[in-house]
Amino acid sequence: MPQRLTLAVSQSHTLPTTSATLSALSSAAHSAARQGVHLLLFPEAYLGGYPRTCNFGAAVGSRSDEGREQFLAYFHHAVDLGDTPRGGGDEWVDRTLEVAKGRDYRGDGTREELEEVARETGVFLVVGVVERAGGSLYCSVVYVCPKEGCLGKRRKVMPTGSERLIWAQGSPSTLKAITTTIQGVKLTLAAAICWENYMPLLRYSLYSQNVNLYLAPTADARDTWLPLMRTIACESRAYVLSANQCVRRKHLPPWIRGSPSTKRSEHDQSATEDTAVAHTETSDEARTDKTRKSTFASPAEHQTMPKTPPIVPKNPSGVPTPSPLHIGSIPPDDQAASPAKQRKGRRRSSNLTQMPDNHFLALPGEASSAVEDTEPQKTTAPTQDEDDSKDDFVSRGGSCIVGPTGDVIAGPLWEAEDGGGLLIARDVDLEDCERGRLDLDVAGSYSRNDAFDLRVAGLDLNPPP
């Protein structure tokens, strides 16, 4: 009997405030639920934000005061999930860590809001977050079950390049796979964040746990990313979901685009034309208990959420197609003719073509003859000319879904963005993972585990029960 589920990824970018981003997340989850999606993946650092182009005033041997102000703003925008710097592990999951007197929970309420969204929609959420614990920030992924709440959370063990200045290293014990059952289908899922996917031994630690759903939230929008996802799918014989943010320069927060000394209060209260979604909720500082007010407390507040993001409808015939359909609006002409598309060294975009049924087909555009040979603008501060080009893409997306034999079955979406985000979805049969292991099981019949042995500190590599 086929073990079918509908899996989806959200290509969405962080909004000016955490409350606005949580509202957009809720809107995306509700839209996904209406389309029958069972599991939805959001990009790396979706909550808290990926500080693309910001150098935090750092050079070898020196750090500037302006850079420290930028880090302060970023620190305040990170979410507090109530975990410890060392990582509470099962104690955090089971809510047995000590709670402050007079409080019902640890942290700022973000965990509780994510659990509420999952419970309301019935969608299993996997969300990339930047979390603060003690005085440090961690790039994390949280797994949120509609029935049981947070089943686990893992922290990036190897930040890339200048990410190491702002993000601490997570414990390898958090590479533990999560098991759950959705619609009678057993899932064993785990996440590798961004360039962790370039670490062969880390990948193998997930393969060893017999994952059939491999999640890869990322900030990498280079041409080399999709071939990596296809390789991982082929190696693991698992479905691979990858979600990236699609970001224009104007979407970057004011403390990156404007004066480095911009304070968080100024940022939270700003409502400029550059922002993708206007948000009118009360700022965190105005709340006396210093916790985030739930943005999902009443039906009236639901009505003020960002517009519902479009979603890719499932293929009714069950035959996968390499480019997904999605419902949405065609980008304005000024976006279609963005200077970012005209510069040399850029990759293909996704051209949106209107179909007779009012759907839009995302097809790859023309490829440039040149390819960028460096990671896209992760550490370089923007010049004045770049600031003037606010519609330029600083991250071009590339979200995709890949089948267990390496076939691309949805996406990738290039330069495709909407204020509330775009969803791509695919109906899949999880038994395809077992079919693929007829000739390749890299952690079993194809492993020669009598000759090769991998050990990971604090992590049991046996498949979870």
N, C-alpha and C positions, 0 to 999 in steps of 0.2 A: 504494500500500500504506500503510495507516495507520501513523503513527509514534507508538505508544502507550507511555506511561510512567505510573507511579503516583507522584504527588507528595503530600507531607504536610507539615503544620506541627504543631509541638508547643506547646501552651499550658501552659507550666510555669513555676514560679517558682524563683528562686535559693534554695538551701538554706543552713543555717547555716555550712557549711564548703565550701571548694572541692572537697575530696575527696568529700563527700557529693553535691555537684552533679554532679561527673563520674560518679559511680556512677549517679545518676538519668538522666543523659544516655545512659550505656551501656545502661541498662535500656530506655529509650525506643527507642533504635536497634535493640536486639535484638527488641523487640516489633514495631517497624515492619518489620524484615526478615522476620519470620514472616508478615506480612500482604502481602508482595510489594511493599513501598514501595521505590522507587529513589532518591528524594532527600527529605531531611528538613531543614526549617528550624527553628531555635530562635530565641527572642526576642532583642531588643537587650539587651546587658549580662547575658546569662544566666550566664556565668562571670565572677565578680568582683562582680556585683550592681549593680542600679540603686538609688541611695541616696535613694529617694523620701521626702519630707517633711523631709529633713535640710538645714539651712541652713549647716552648718559654721561657725557662729558669726560669719558675715560680715555686715557692713553697709557702706555707702559710707563709706570713710575709716577702717575699723577691722576687725580680726579678733581673735577671742577665743582664749585658751589652750585652752578646752574644744573650740572648733572645730578647732584644730590637732590635738588628740588624736583627734577624729573622723576627720580626714583621714589621720592615721597609721594608724588601724585600717583604713580603706578602702584605703589604699595597699598594706598588707600582704595584703589579700584579693584584690587584682588579680593576674592571672597574668603570668608572664614567658615570652613566646614566643621570646625570644632575638633580637629585632630591635633596631635602633638608633633613637635619637630622630629622626634624619632619615628613617629608613626604608630598609631594605636592598634593597627591591624584588626583582628577579630573584636577587640574591645571597642574600637570605634564603630564597627559594623553593628555590634550588639548593643550599643549605647550604654556600656558599663563604665565608661570613663567618668571621672568625677565631674559633677555639674556645680556651678557656683550657687551659693545660697540665694534663694529667691528666684532662681531661673528654672525654666522647664527643660531647657536644652542647652547644649554647647554651641558656640559659633554665632553667626549673624542671621541665621534663619534660612540661608540659601539651601542647605540640605533639605529642610522641611518643605520649601517651595518646590524643589525638583520632585520630591516624593509626591506632593499633592498633584502636580501636573501629570505624572505617570499614572497616578490613581484615577484621576478624572478622565483621562483619555484611553486608558488601557494599553498604552504604547510603552514598550520597554525602551528606556532612554539611555544612551551612552554619550556623555557630554565632556568635552575638553574644557578644563578650568585652570585658572591660575589661582592657587590657594595660598593664603598666608598662615603660617604656624610659628608662634614665637616671633622672632625678628626676621625670618627668612620667607622667601617665596618658592613655591614648587609648581612645576607644570604637571598637571594631573589629569586623570580620566576617572570619572565616576560612573558606576553601573547602577541604574535605578530601575527596579522591578515594580510593576503596577500593584502587585499584591503584597510584596514583602519589603518594599522600600529599598534602601541602598544595600546591595549585596556585596559590594566591594569598591575599592578605590586603589589606583596605583599611581605612583609618581615616576616621572621620567628619570631614568638612572644616569643618562648622559646628555646633558644639554649641549647644543652645538655652538661652537664659536663664541661670540660675545654673549650668548644666552647664559654662559657660565658665570658672567658677572652678576646677573640679576636673579638667576634661579639656582637653588641648591640642588644637590644630587639626591635622588630618591633611593630608597632601599631596594635591592634586587628581590627581596622577599615579596614585594608587591606585584611581581610578574605572575603571581598565582592566577590560574584560569578560573573562570566563574561558570558554574553550571546552573541551568534553569530549564524549565519545561514550558513551552508556549504552544497552545492548541494541540497538546499531546505530542509535540515534537521536542526532543531533547537537544538542547544547545550546550556546547562547550565553547565558550568565547573568551578571548583575551585581546589586549590591545598593545601595540607597539607604536610609540609616539614619534612621528616625523623621522629624523635620521637614526633613531634606534633601529629602524628597518634596514639600515646598512650594516648592522652588527650581526654577522652570521651566527655567532653563538647565542645571542639573545633571541634571534628568530628560532633557533633550534630548541631553546628552552620552552618556547610556546608550542612548537610542533610536538615535543615530547609529551605534552599534556593532552595530546589528541584533540586539538581544537578543530571544530568544523566551521567556525566563524571567526575570522581573523580581522581585527579592526585596526585601521591605520589613519587616525586623525593626523593632519600634517599642516605645515606652513610652506611646504616646498611646491612651487608651481613650475618647475623646470620640465623640459621634455624627458629627462631621464627618469621621472617619477613613475609614469605609467608602465614602462618596461619593468621597473622594479616590482610594482604591484602584480604584474602578470607572472613574473618569476616566483614570487612568494606564493601565489595561488597554485601554480604548477607544482612547486616543492611541497606545499602543505596538503594539497588536495582538499583545500577548504575554500569557502567563499570569502572573498576579500572585499571589504568596504573601506573606501578612503574618502574623507571629507576635508576640503580646504576652504578657507575664506577667499572670496573674490572682493578685492578692496581697491578703491580709487584713492588717490592722495587726499582728496577732500574728506574721506571717511576717517582719517587719522585724528586722534584727539587733539584738542588745542595745545596741550602741554608738549606735544611733539611738533605740530605745525606752527605754533605761535611762539611766544616767549617761553624759554625754558623754565622760567620762574612762575609760570601760571599755576595758581593754587587749585586744589581739588574743588573747593567751593565755587570758584569761578567756572570751572569746567562743568560741574554738575548743573549749574544754573544757566549755562549758555544755551541759546536756541537759535542758531544761525541757519542760513539757507544751505550751508555746506552739509549739514547733518542729514542722514537718510530718513530719519523718522523723528518727528517732534514728540516730546514727552513732557507731561505736565505734572508728574507725581512729585510729592514732597521729597526733598533731598535727605540723605542719610543723617546729615548733621542736625536737621531740624527735629529729629526724633529723640525724645528724652531718654529712651532706653538703649540708644545706640545700636539697635538691631533693625534689620530691614523689614519694613511693613510688607505684609503679603500683598502681592499684586493680583492675587486671584481670590480675594475674599468675597466678592459679590458679583452678581450678574452684571450690574451696572458698570463695574470696572472692566469686565470682559469686553464691553462694547467700545472701550476706548483703546483697545489694543491696536498695534500696527495692522495694516491690512493683511488678510490671510494670504500666505505665500502660495504660489502655484505648485502643483505636484504632478509628477509624471504618472499617467494612468497605467495600470498593468496591461500587459499584452494579453488580450483575451484568448488568443490562439495558443498561448504557451510557448511560442517560438521566440527566442530571444533575438533582439535586434541591437546592433552595436551603438546606435544613436537613439536616445530616449525621446519620447514625446513629452511636452509639458505645456500646461496651460498658463498663459501669461500675456504680457503686452510686449510688442516689438520695441526694442530700445529706440529712443529718439535719434534722429539723423546725426545730431552732434555727438552722440555716443558712438554711433556706428562708424563715424569718421574720426574717431579719437586719434590724436597724434601718436598714442602708444601703439596703435596698429600699424602706423606708417613707418615707424623707425626700424632700422635694420637690426637683425639679431633677435627679433621677436618670434614667438611660436604661433601656431595656428589658433585662431579664435573659433568660437562656435557661432555660426551664422543661424539666425532664427528665421525660418521660412513659414509663412502662414499657409495652412492646409485648408481644403474645402470645408472641413468640419470645425473650423475655427481653432484647431490646435496649432501648435507651432513645432516644427521639426528642427532639432538642434543638429546641424551638420558642421563638420570641420571646415574652416575657411582655408585660404591659400597659405601655404607654409613659406616662411622666409628662408632664404638660402643660408643665412647665418644663424648660429645658435649661441646663446649666452654660455660662457664657459665659467661663470662664477655664480655663487648662490645669490639670488635676486635681492639686492638692497637690504640686507639684514642689518648692516652695521654702519652704513655711511649716512651722515646727516644730510638732509636735503639742501641743495643750493637754492639761491633766489630764483633761478630759472625754473627749477623743479617745482618750487612753491607756486609759481605762476601757472603751472600746468596741473591744476587741481583735478582735472578729469582723467589724468594718466593713471593707469593701473600700476599699483605697487605689488599686487598679488593677483594673478590671473585665474585663480581657481584650479580646475582640473579634477574635480570630484568624480569618482567613478565606482562602478561595481564590476568585479571580475569573478568569473566562474572557476570551479576547482580544477579545470584543465588549462587555465590561463587565457580563456576567451573573455574579451571585454563585452559584457552584456548590458551595460548602461554607462553613458558618458564616453569620454570625459567632457565636462563642461568648461569651455575656455571663455573668459571675458563675458560670462553670463551672470548677471546679478540683478537683484530686485531689493527694494527697501526692506522687505520682510524675509528675504532669502528664497532660494529655489530648491525644490526637492526632486530627486530622481529616485525611482523605486523599481523593483523587479520582483516578480513572483518566482520563487526558486524551489527546487526539490532537494532537501538536504541529503537524500540518499545518493545523490550524484557524488558526494564525497567518498562514500564507500565504493561506488563503482570505479572511481578514479584510482583507488588503492589496489586494484587488481594487479597493476604493474609497478606501483611506486608507493611505499610507505616509509618515508625517510626516518621515522622514529621507531620503526618495527622491522618488517621483513627486509627493508633496504638499508638498515642502519649499521650492520656488523657491530652490534653493541658488545660483542665479545672482544673486539679489538679497540673500539673507541668509547670513551667514557666522558660525559660532561657532568660537572657538579656546579651548582649555583648556591652561594651562601644563603642559608635561610629559606630555601625553596625546595619543595618536594616535586620532582620532575615526573612522578608517576601520574597517569591520567586520574583526574578527580572522580570520586564515586558518582 
